[in-house]
Every structure is written in structure tokens, then in C-alpha cells.
Amino acid sequence: MSDQPFSQDKLAGTLEEDQIYKTLLESTLAIPWKIDWATKEYRYVGPQIEKLLGWLPSSWKSVEDWATRMHPEDRERIVDMCVAQSIAGIDHEADYRALTASGDYIWVREVVHVVRDAEDKTESLVGFMFDISERKKQEQELERLRTQLEEYSYQDGLTGIANRRLFNELFHREWLSAIREQRPLSMIMFDIDYFKNYNDHYGHIQGDACLQEVAKILKSSLSRPRDVVARFGGEEFVMILPDTSAESVAELANRILQNIRDAHIEHAQSPIAPHITISMGVKTAVIEPTDDKIKFLHDLDRALYRAKRAGRNCYLSEPT
């Protein structure tokens, strides 16, 4: 009988410690839980789960409830990873979209500790679930901004079409593709005729509007996904036309000349027409590995120069 008070005190102390531990667990914003590995059933889920997801703790019976309350796009990947790590006895983390009782999804993070028995086999899983929805929103916003900045770095700020940087990258890519496929590569270089006269007469604000309109016409003249028009600099533009024959690029050049004429952009100071006109240099070639792409551009520029010398408002091709 002499040890009875000690046993009661010890029991009381243990219960008090358990209550303190439970209070601490349930006062944190993280949601504690425990799963018995043999039965795959929840032994405990913190009451915070109801505030976060709307589900009663008592509704979390087994890992099946956990899996079905996960976004379908995340489910297979997350479940497979967590099961594999748990079997291997490896602590792990997982981010996924959890289903709320109202039918929405929020981002959560599970931090999982694998408890092993004396034989080093998985006995149970204990862990915490965290609400990371705000963090994910911030990450997504940063990714959106990064993508937007990347798009801006490839976009001409005035006209909205590809800039010189993107042109250089696409030209290199299509050059290599033309060598590999042995299909003709065509390009057109454009220059707005007497654009300095236009700027001097109408002013630079109207000059910018003219550049925007010409860029719009050039872009709308293209119909294939791989065809691209870029602002080369000043009033010069350039088109990359993969797998395009000399006959096809001639048809396109004539169509662009007509589209520019149909736009009727007034140019009172042009000595050749009362409206904006353009000159074009054209080149088509089947590219060989020994060819020089810088020379290709020089040839294109030379064809443009010849078109301007020939009276402008026309296109001329550089011989292949």
C-alpha cells in the first residue's frame, strides 16, 4: 500500500503532461495527425482541420479520405511518392491542393515523419499539415511576373512584335533547322520609304503610330505559326519564313505591298506616293552546313538597297 500514492501521483503527472502536449498541439496553426501504418487508419487529427478545410476531424478515417480529398491532378503523383517514402522509412514533404468541404481547393504542405519499430519497419506516420495557399499565390504571382518580364524582353516596346533579340534567337534556330531538313529558308527585310521625311513633317508621336500600324499590317499578312516578323531597328522590319519557296515568298511580298497600299497611311512628304510605301529585300536559299548566316543577312540587306535604288515601293530578290 505504501506505493499507492506514488502510483497515483505518477499517473496524474502523466495525464497532466499529455494534456499539456495536446493543448500545445491544438494551439498551433499547423494541423497535427497520426496514421497507423498497418491499418492505414488515422489515430488522431487535430481540430484545426475543421477551420482550415471545413472537414470534421472525425471524418478523417483512413488514408483513403486523405487521397480522395486531394486535387485529381495531384493525387497519383503525391500518393505514389508518399507511399514509396513511407515504405522506405524516409521522412518527406509534399505540397498539393486539398479539397475543402465547400468544394474549393487550397494549397497545403504535409511534413511527414516515419516512426519505425524495433525491427526498423514502418510502424506509424506522424506529421503536420500547413496552409501554404498565400505562399503559393505569391509564388504564382512571381512566376507570372517572371514570364511577363521574359515576354517583354523579347517584345519590341513600341510595336508589340518580336524585337531584335528574339529575331536573333529565332534566326539561329531556323537556320539550323533549314540545314537539318534541307528545306528552303526565305527572309524579307523591309524599310519604310522616306520615313525621315514622315517624322519631320508629322512629328515623332505620329511617326510612332505609323510604325505601329505598319507592324500590325506585316504581322497580319502572315498565316503560319512559324512565320515571324520582327522590328530590326528604326523603321526596318524583317520576316523569317521557314520552308518557303521563292515563288511563295514572291506572292507574300506582293500581298504585303498591296496591304500597305490599302491602308492609305498619308505621307504628304513622299516623292513617290501620297501614302506610306515600303521597299523590300528578299532572299531564299537551301542552307548548307558551310553557309554563313551573317552573309545571308548581308545579301538580304543588299537586296533591300537595290530595291530602294530601283525606285522604292517594290521588292527585289538577292540571287541564291
Secondary structure, 3 states (H helix, E strand, C coil): CCCHHHHHHHHHHHHHHHHHHHHHHHHCCCEEEEEECCCCEEEEECCHHHHHHCCCHHHCCEHHHHHHCECHHHHHHHHHHHHHHHHCCCCEEEEEEEECCCCCEEEEEEEEEEEECCCCCEEEEEEEEEECHHHHHHHHHHHHHHHHHHHHHCECCCCCCECHHHHHHHHHHHHHHHHHHCCCEEEEEEEECCHHHHHHHHCHHHHHHHHHHHHHHHHHCCCCCCCEEEEEECCEEEEEEECCCHHHHHHHHHHHHHHHHHHCCECCCCCCCCECCEEEEEEEECCCCCCCHHHHHHHHHHHHHHHHHCCCCCEEEECC
